[in-house]
Amino acid sequence: MKPVKIAKDIYDVGVTDWNIRDFHGYSTDLGTSYNAFLILDKKTVLIDTVKAEFADQLIDNISKIIDPKKIDYVISNHTEMDHSGSLPRLMHKVGEEKPLFCSKMGQKNLS
């Protein structure tokens, strides 16, 4: 999946998993998408990541818009692996020192 411009300076940089056939108990005969959003404003933010095996595709999608190192911070909405699985690889690319925002429960689950 290529990045999709949703609105001015807002992009869907997620990926499509064409091979998954069951997602949380739902039949997914046509696969599913793992959503991640890039917002370019005074600060550049990435909201969520994707399943770990799609980390390279996520980083490639981001790179088509900006250098991933220009991301100022990352927000993790929740820690299921389809949303957070590629966080380690992404943070390595973005810069481990960049802030990662999540809830207290998210912090517990990510550590």
DSSP file (Angstrom, degrees, kcal/mol; ACC not computed):
  #  RESIDUE AA STRUCTURE BP1 BP2  ACC     N-H-->O    O-->H-N    N-H-->O    O-->H-N    TCO  KAPPA ALPHA  PHI   PSI    X-CA   Y-CA   Z-CA
    1    1 A M              0   0    0      0, 0.0     3,-0.1     0, 0.0    60,-0.1   0.000 360.0 360.0 360.0 131.6    0.0    0.0    0.0
    2    2 A K        -     0   0    0      1,-0.1    12,-0.1    13,-0.0    59,-0.1  -0.526 360.0 -83.7 -85.5 158.0    1.3    3.4   -0.9
    3    3 A P        -     0   0    0      0, 0.0     2,-0.5     0, 0.0    10,-0.2  -0.330  44.7-149.6 -58.8 145.1    0.9    6.4    1.4
    4    4 A V  E     -A   12   0A   0      8,-2.2     8,-3.0    -3,-0.1     2,-0.6  -0.980   9.9-132.9-122.5 124.5   -2.5    8.1    0.9
    5    5 A K  E     +A   11   0A   0     -2,-0.5     6,-0.2     6,-0.2     3,-0.1  -0.659  25.7 177.1 -75.3 120.8   -3.0   11.8    1.5
    6    6 A I  E     -     0   0A   0      4,-2.7     2,-0.3    -2,-0.6    -1,-0.2   0.852  65.1 -24.8 -91.1 -42.6   -6.1   12.1    3.6
    7    7 A A  E >  S-A   10   0A   0      3,-1.4     3,-2.3     0, 0.0    -1,-0.4  -0.891 101.9 -40.3-156.3 179.0   -6.1   15.9    4.0
    8    8 A K  T 3  S-     0   0    0      1,-0.3     3,-0.1    -2,-0.3    32,-0.1  -0.335 129.5  -8.9 -54.8 119.9   -3.5   18.7    3.9
    9    9 A D  T 3  S+     0   0    0      1,-0.2    31,-2.9    -2,-0.1     2,-0.4   0.660 111.2 109.6  65.3  20.2   -0.4   17.4    5.7
   10   10 A I  E <   +AB   7  39A   0     -3,-2.3    -4,-2.7    29,-0.2    -3,-1.4  -0.991  44.6 179.9-127.7 125.0   -2.1   14.2    7.0
   11   11 A Y  E     -AB   5  38A   0     27,-2.7    27,-2.6    -2,-0.4     2,-0.7  -0.953  31.2-135.6-129.1 141.7   -1.2   10.8    5.5
   12   12 A D  E     +AB   4  37A   0     -8,-3.0    -8,-2.2    -2,-0.4    25,-0.2  -0.877  29.5 169.7 -87.6 115.2   -2.2    7.2    5.9
   13   13 A V        +     0   0    0     23,-2.6    48,-0.2    -2,-0.7    49,-0.2   0.145  34.6 121.0-113.5  16.4    1.1    5.4    5.9
   14   14 A G        -     0   0    0     22,-0.8     2,-0.3   -12,-0.1    21,-0.2   0.063  53.6-125.6 -70.7-174.5   -0.2    2.0    7.0
   15   15 A V  E     -F   34   0B   0     19,-1.8    19,-3.0   -12,-0.0     2,-0.5  -0.862   8.0-122.0-133.4 164.7    0.0   -1.3    5.2
   16   16 A T  E     -F   33   0B   0     -2,-0.3     2,-0.8    17,-0.2    17,-0.2  -0.936  10.2-154.4-111.3 132.1   -2.3   -4.0    3.9
   17   17 A D  E     +F   32   0B   0     15,-3.3    15,-1.9    -2,-0.5     3,-0.4  -0.881  15.1 178.8-102.9  99.3   -1.9   -7.6    5.0
   18   18 A W  S    S+     0   0    0     -2,-0.8    -1,-0.1    13,-0.2    13,-0.1   0.650  73.1  56.7 -76.1 -15.4   -3.4   -9.6    2.0
   19   19 A N  S    S+     0   0    0     13,-0.1    -1,-0.2    -3,-0.1     2,-0.1   0.677  75.5 103.0 -95.4 -18.9   -2.7  -13.0    3.6
   20   20 A I        +     0   0    0     -3,-0.4    11,-0.5     1,-0.1     3,-0.1  -0.438  38.6 176.7 -69.6 137.2   -4.4  -12.9    6.9
   21   21 A R        +     0   0    0      1,-0.3     7,-2.1    -2,-0.1     2,-0.4   0.482  67.5  42.3-118.9  -9.0   -7.7  -14.8    6.9
   22   22 A D  E     +G   27   0C   0      5,-0.2     2,-0.5     6,-0.1    -1,-0.3  -0.966  59.8 177.6-141.8 122.9   -8.8  -14.4   10.6
   23   23 A F  E >  S-G   26   0C   0      3,-2.6     3,-2.0    -2,-0.4    -3,-0.0  -0.938  76.2 -28.9-131.1 109.1   -8.5  -11.2   12.5
   24   24 A H  T 3  S-     0   0    0     -2,-0.5     3,-0.1     1,-0.3    -1,-0.1   0.852 126.9 -47.9  53.1  37.8   -9.8  -11.1   16.1
   25   25 A G  T 3  S+     0   0    0      1,-0.3     2,-0.4     0, 0.0    -1,-0.3   0.408 114.3 118.7  87.5  -3.0  -12.4  -13.8   15.2
   26   26 A Y  E <   -G   23   0C   0     -3,-2.0    -3,-2.6     2,-0.0     2,-0.4  -0.787  69.2-116.7 -97.8 140.9  -13.6  -12.0   12.0
   27   27 A S  E     -G   22   0C   0     -2,-0.4     2,-0.3    -5,-0.2    -5,-0.2  -0.603  28.9-174.4 -72.9 128.9  -13.2  -13.7    8.6
   28   28 A T    >   +     0   0    0     -7,-2.1     3,-2.1    -2,-0.4    -6,-0.1  -0.588  15.3 163.5-126.5  69.1  -10.9  -11.6    6.4
   29   29 A D  T 3  S+     0   0    0      1,-0.3    -1,-0.1    -2,-0.3     3,-0.1   0.746  82.8  41.7 -60.2 -24.5  -11.0  -13.2    3.0
   30   30 A L  T 3  S-     0   0    0      1,-0.4    -1,-0.3    -3,-0.1    -9,-0.1   0.160 116.3-114.4-108.4  17.1   -9.5  -10.1    1.4
   31   31 A G    <   -     0   0    0     -3,-2.1    -1,-0.4   -11,-0.5     2,-0.3  -0.380  31.8 -99.2  83.9-165.8   -6.9   -9.4    4.1
   32   32 A T  E     -F   17   0B   0    -15,-1.9   -15,-3.3    -2,-0.1     2,-0.4  -0.949  20.4-117.9-149.8 167.3   -6.9   -6.4    6.5
   33   33 A S  E     -F   16   0B   0     -2,-0.3     2,-0.6   -17,-0.2   -17,-0.2  -0.867   9.6-148.3-111.4 148.7   -5.2   -3.1    6.9
   34   34 A Y  E     -F   15   0B   0    -19,-3.0   -19,-1.8    -2,-0.4     2,-0.3  -0.970  27.7-142.2-112.4 113.5   -2.9   -1.9    9.7
   35   35 A N        +     0   0    0     -2,-0.6     2,-0.3   -21,-0.2    14,-0.1  -0.578  29.6 162.0 -89.1 137.1   -3.5    1.8   10.1
   36   36 A A        -     0   0    0     -2,-0.3   -23,-2.6     2,-0.0   -22,-0.8  -0.977  19.8-153.5-146.0 141.7   -0.8    4.3   10.9
   37   37 A F  E     -BC  12  47A   0     10,-2.1    10,-3.3    -2,-0.3     2,-0.5  -0.962   5.1-156.5-128.3 135.6   -1.0    8.1   10.3
   38   38 A L  E     -BC  11  46A   0    -27,-2.6   -27,-2.7    -2,-0.4     2,-0.5  -0.935  10.9-168.2-110.0 126.3    1.6   10.7    9.7
   39   39 A I  E     -BC  10  45A   0      6,-2.8     6,-2.4    -2,-0.5     2,-0.6  -0.970   5.6-160.3-119.4 124.7    0.8   14.3   10.6
   40   40 A L  E     + C   0  44A   0    -31,-2.9     4,-0.2    -2,-0.5     2,-0.2  -0.913  41.2 115.5-105.9 113.4    3.0   17.2    9.4
   41   41 A D  S    S-     0   0    0      2,-1.1   -32,-0.0    -2,-0.6    -2,-0.0  -0.569  88.7 -40.9-147.3-150.2    2.5   20.4   11.4
   42   42 A K  S    S+     0   0    0     -2,-0.2     2,-0.3     1,-0.1    -2,-0.0   0.884 140.9  26.6 -55.0 -35.4    4.6   22.5   13.8
   43   43 A K  S    S-     0   0    0      2,-0.0    -2,-1.1    28,-0.0     2,-0.5  -0.926  88.6-128.5-120.3 151.0    5.7   19.0   15.0
   44   44 A T  E     -C   40   0A   0     -2,-0.3    28,-2.3    26,-0.3    29,-1.5  -0.891  32.2-177.0-102.9 126.7    5.7   15.9   13.0
   45   45 A V  E     -Cd  39  73A   0     -6,-2.4    -6,-2.8    -2,-0.5     2,-0.5  -0.949  21.6-153.1-128.7 142.7    3.9   13.0   14.6
   46   46 A L  E     -Cd  38  74A   0     27,-1.7    29,-2.9    -2,-0.4     2,-0.7  -0.970  13.8-153.5-110.2 126.8    3.3    9.3   13.7
   47   47 A I  E     -Cd  37  75A   0    -10,-3.3   -10,-2.1    -2,-0.5    29,-0.2  -0.902  60.3 -26.2-104.5 113.8    0.2    7.8   15.2
   48   48 A D        -     0   0    0     27,-3.4     2,-0.2    -2,-0.7   -11,-0.2   0.281  62.9-131.7  68.7 163.4    0.5    4.0   15.7
   49   49 A T        -     0   0    0     34,-2.8     2,-0.2   -13,-0.1    36,-0.1  -0.409  23.2-105.1-125.3-154.9    2.7    1.6   13.8
   50   50 A V        -     0   0    0     -2,-0.2    36,-1.8     1,-0.1    33,-0.2  -0.756  48.8 -56.7-132.6 175.8    1.9   -1.7   12.1
   51   51 A K    >   -     0   0    0     31,-0.5     3,-2.5    -2,-0.2    31,-0.2  -0.261  58.1-111.7 -54.8 142.5    2.5   -5.5   12.7
   52   52 A A  G >  S+     0   0    0     29,-0.3     3,-2.0     1,-0.3     4,-0.3   0.819 113.7  60.4 -51.5 -41.6    6.2   -6.2   13.1
   53   53 A E  G 3  S+     0   0    0      1,-0.3    -1,-0.3     2,-0.1     3,-0.2   0.621 105.9  50.2 -67.4  -9.5    6.6   -8.1    9.8
   54   54 A F  G <> S+     0   0    0     -3,-2.5     4,-2.2     1,-0.1    -1,-0.3   0.198  74.7 111.0-109.8  14.1    5.5   -5.0    7.9
   55   55 A A  H <> S+     0   0    0     -3,-2.0     4,-2.7     1,-0.2     5,-0.2   0.891  76.2  52.6 -56.8 -43.4    7.9   -2.6    9.6
   56   56 A D  H  > S+     0   0    0     -4,-0.3     4,-2.3     1,-0.2    -1,-0.2   0.884 108.9  49.8 -63.3 -37.8   10.0   -2.1    6.4
   57   57 A Q  H  > S+     0   0    0     -3,-0.2     4,-2.5     2,-0.2    -1,-0.2   0.906 110.8  50.1 -66.3 -40.7    6.8   -1.2    4.4
   58   58 A L  H  X S+     0   0    0     -4,-2.2     4,-2.4     2,-0.2    -2,-0.2   0.950 112.4  46.4 -60.1 -49.6    5.8    1.3    7.1
   59   59 A I  H  X S+     0   0    0     -4,-2.7     4,-2.5     1,-0.2    -2,-0.2   0.882 112.0  51.6 -62.8 -38.4    9.2    2.9    7.0
   60   60 A D  H  X S+     0   0    0     -4,-2.3     4,-1.2    -5,-0.2    -1,-0.2   0.909 109.2  50.3 -63.6 -42.6    9.2    3.0    3.2
   61   61 A N  H  < S+     0   0    0     -4,-2.5     3,-0.4   -48,-0.2     4,-0.3   0.919 112.6  46.3 -62.0 -43.7    5.8    4.7    3.2
   62   62 A I  H >X S+     0   0    0     -4,-2.4     4,-2.9     1,-0.2     3,-2.0   0.919 108.3  57.0 -62.7 -43.4    7.0    7.3    5.7
   63   63 A S  H 3< S+     0   0    0     -4,-2.5    -1,-0.2     1,-0.3    -2,-0.2   0.730  96.0  64.1 -63.7 -23.0   10.2    7.8    3.6
   64   64 A K  T 3< S+     0   0    0     -4,-1.2    -1,-0.3    -3,-0.4    -2,-0.2   0.661 116.7  29.3 -72.2 -14.9    8.1    8.6    0.5
   65   65 A I  T <4 S-     0   0    0     -3,-2.0     2,-0.3     1,-0.4    -2,-0.2   0.786 133.4 -13.0-109.9 -49.6    6.9   11.7    2.4
   66   66 A I  S  < S-     0   0    0     -4,-2.9    -1,-0.4     5,-0.0     5,-0.0  -0.937  76.8 -84.4-146.4 166.6    9.7   12.7    4.8
   67   67 A D    >   -     0   0    0     -2,-0.3     3,-2.9     1,-0.1     4,-0.2  -0.679  41.8-131.5 -70.1 124.3   12.9   11.4    6.3
   68   68 A P  G >  S+     0   0    0      0, 0.0     3,-1.8     0, 0.0    -1,-0.1   0.777 104.3  69.0 -52.9 -27.0   11.8    9.3    9.3
   69   69 A K  G 3  S+     0   0    0      1,-0.3    25,-0.1    24,-0.0    -2,-0.0   0.680  87.8  67.2 -66.2 -15.1   14.3   11.1   11.4
   70   70 A K  G <  S+     0   0    0     -3,-2.9     2,-0.4     2,-0.0   -26,-0.3   0.500  71.7 111.3 -84.0  -3.6   12.2   14.2   11.1
   71   71 A I    <   -     0   0    0     -3,-1.8   -26,-0.2    -4,-0.2     3,-0.1  -0.590  53.6-163.1 -69.6 125.9    9.4   12.6   13.1
   72   72 A D        -     0   0    0    -28,-2.3     2,-0.3    -2,-0.4   -27,-0.2   0.851  64.3 -10.5 -82.6 -36.3    9.3   14.5   16.4
   73   73 A Y  E     -d   45   0A   0    -29,-1.5   -27,-1.7    25,-0.2     2,-0.4  -0.990  57.9-132.7-159.2 164.3    7.3   12.0   18.4
   74   74 A V  E     -de  46 100A   0     25,-2.1    27,-3.1    -2,-0.3     2,-0.5  -0.945  12.5-153.3-121.9 139.1    5.3    8.8   18.1
   75   75 A I  E     -de  47 101A   0    -29,-2.9   -27,-3.4    -2,-0.4     2,-0.6  -0.961   2.6-162.3-113.1 128.6    1.9    8.1   19.7
   76   76 A S        -     0   0    0     25,-3.0    27,-0.4    -2,-0.5     3,-0.1  -0.934   2.7-170.9-109.3 109.9    0.9    4.5   20.5
   77   77 A N  S    S-     0   0    0     -2,-0.6     2,-0.3     1,-0.2    26,-0.2   0.897  71.8 -13.2 -68.8 -41.3   -2.9    4.4   20.9
   78   78 A H        -     0   0    0      2,-0.1    -1,-0.2    24,-0.1     5,-0.0  -0.977  64.3-118.0-158.4 167.7   -2.8    0.8   22.2
   79   79 A T        +     0   0    0     -2,-0.3     5,-0.1    -3,-0.1    -2,-0.0   0.254  57.7 131.4-102.9  12.0   -0.4   -2.0   22.4
   80   80 A E    >>  -     0   0    0      1,-0.1     3,-2.5     2,-0.1     4,-1.8  -0.393  70.0-113.8 -58.8 145.3   -1.9   -4.9   20.4
   81   81 A M  H 3> S+     0   0    0      1,-0.3     4,-1.9     2,-0.2   -29,-0.3   0.721 114.1  63.5 -61.6 -23.7    0.8   -6.1   18.0
   82   82 A D  H 34 S+     0   0    0      1,-0.2   -31,-0.5     2,-0.2    -1,-0.3   0.654 115.4  33.4 -74.0 -12.3   -1.0   -5.0   14.9
   83   83 A H  H <4 S+     0   0    0     -3,-2.5   -34,-2.8   -33,-0.2    -2,-0.2   0.657 135.6  21.4-107.8 -26.2   -0.6   -1.4   16.2
   84   84 A S  H >< S+     0   0    0     -4,-1.8     3,-2.0   -36,-0.2    -3,-0.2   0.434  86.4 104.5-125.3  -1.3    2.7   -1.6   18.0
   85   85 A G  T 3< S+     0   0    0     -4,-1.9     4,-0.2    -5,-0.3   -34,-0.2   0.795  87.0  44.3 -58.8 -32.1    4.7   -4.5   16.6
   86   86 A S  T 3> S+     0   0    0    -36,-1.8     4,-2.7    -5,-0.2    -1,-0.3   0.316  81.6 105.4 -97.2  10.6    7.0   -2.4   14.5
   87   87 A L  H <> S+     0   0    0     -3,-2.0     4,-3.2     1,-0.2     5,-0.3   0.918  77.3  52.2 -55.2 -47.5    7.7    0.2   17.3
   88   88 A P  H  > S+     0   0    0      0, 0.0     4,-1.7     0, 0.0    -1,-0.2   0.937 114.6  41.5 -58.3 -46.5   11.2   -1.1   18.1
   89   89 A R  H  > S+     0   0    0     -4,-0.2     4,-1.7     2,-0.2    -2,-0.2   0.908 116.8  49.1 -66.8 -41.5   12.4   -1.0   14.5
   90   90 A L  H  X S+     0   0    0     -4,-2.7     4,-3.2     1,-0.2     5,-0.3   0.938 109.9  50.0 -63.2 -47.5   10.7    2.3   13.8
   91   91 A M  H  X S+     0   0    0     -4,-3.2     4,-2.8     1,-0.2     7,-0.2   0.855 107.9  54.6 -63.1 -33.6   12.1    4.0   17.0
   92   92 A H  H  < S+     0   0    0     -4,-1.7     4,-0.3    -5,-0.3    -1,-0.2   0.902 114.4  41.0 -62.6 -40.0   15.6    2.8   15.9
   93   93 A K  H  < S+     0   0    0     -4,-1.7    -2,-0.2    -3,-0.2    -1,-0.2   0.886 120.3  42.4 -74.9 -41.3   15.1    4.5   12.6
   94   94 A V  H  < S-     0   0    0     -4,-3.2    -2,-0.2    -5,-0.1    -3,-0.2   0.877 128.1 -84.7 -73.2 -39.9   13.4    7.6   14.0
   95   95 A G    ><  -     0   0    0     -4,-2.8     3,-2.3    -5,-0.3    -3,-0.2   0.079  23.5-124.9 127.8 115.5   15.8    8.0   16.9
   96   96 A E  T 3  S+     0   0    0      1,-0.3    -4,-0.1    -4,-0.3    -5,-0.1   0.721 108.4  63.4 -58.5 -22.1   15.5    6.2   20.2
   97   97 A E  T 3  S+     0   0    0     -6,-0.1    -1,-0.3     2,-0.1     3,-0.1   0.608  79.0 105.2 -80.5 -10.6   15.6    9.6   22.0
   98   98 A K  S <  S-     0   0    0     -3,-2.3   -25,-0.2    -7,-0.2    -3,-0.1  -0.433  82.6 -99.7 -71.4 143.8   12.4   10.8   20.4
   99   99 A P        -     0   0    0      0, 0.0   -25,-2.1     0, 0.0     2,-0.5  -0.341  29.1-159.8 -66.0 142.0    9.4   10.8   22.7
  100  100 A L  E     -e   74   0A   0    -27,-0.2     2,-0.4    -3,-0.1   -25,-0.2  -0.986  12.2-157.2-119.5 115.8    6.9    7.9   22.6
  101  101 A F  E     +e   75   0A   0    -27,-3.1   -25,-3.0    -2,-0.5     2,-0.3  -0.797  28.3 135.7-100.1 135.2    3.5    8.8   24.0
  102  102 A C        -     0   0    0     -2,-0.4   -25,-0.1   -27,-0.2   -24,-0.1  -0.952  53.0 -79.7-160.4 173.5    1.0    6.3   25.3
  103  103 A S     >  -     0   0    0    -27,-0.4     4,-2.6    -2,-0.3     5,-0.2  -0.211  47.9-101.6 -72.9 170.6   -1.3    5.6   28.3
  104  104 A K  H  > S+     0   0    0      2,-0.2     4,-2.0     1,-0.2     5,-0.1   0.903 127.4  48.1 -60.3 -41.1    0.0    4.3   31.6
  105  105 A M  H  > S+     0   0    0      2,-0.2     4,-2.6     1,-0.2    -1,-0.2   0.890 110.0  52.8 -66.8 -38.3   -1.3    0.8   30.7
  106  106 A G  H  > S+     0   0    0      2,-0.2     4,-2.2     1,-0.2    -2,-0.2   0.914 107.5  51.2 -61.0 -42.8    0.4    1.2   27.3
  107  107 A Q  H  X S+     0   0    0     -4,-2.6     4,-1.1     1,-0.2    -2,-0.2   0.914 111.1  48.4 -60.6 -43.1    3.7    2.0   29.0
  108  108 A K  H  < S+     0   0    0     -4,-2.0     3,-0.4     1,-0.2    -2,-0.2   0.927 114.1  45.5 -62.6 -45.5    3.3   -1.1   31.2
  109  109 A N  H  < S+     0   0    0     -4,-2.6    -1,-0.2     1,-0.2    -2,-0.2   0.783 112.4  50.8 -72.1 -27.3    2.5   -3.3   28.2
  110  110 A L  H  <        0   0    0     -4,-2.2    -1,-0.2     1,-0.2    -2,-0.2   0.665 360.0 360.0 -84.4 -16.5    5.3   -1.9   26.0
  111  111 A S     <        0   0    0     -4,-1.1    -1,-0.2    -3,-0.4    -2,-0.2   0.493 360.0 360.0 -88.6 360.0    8.1   -2.3   28.6
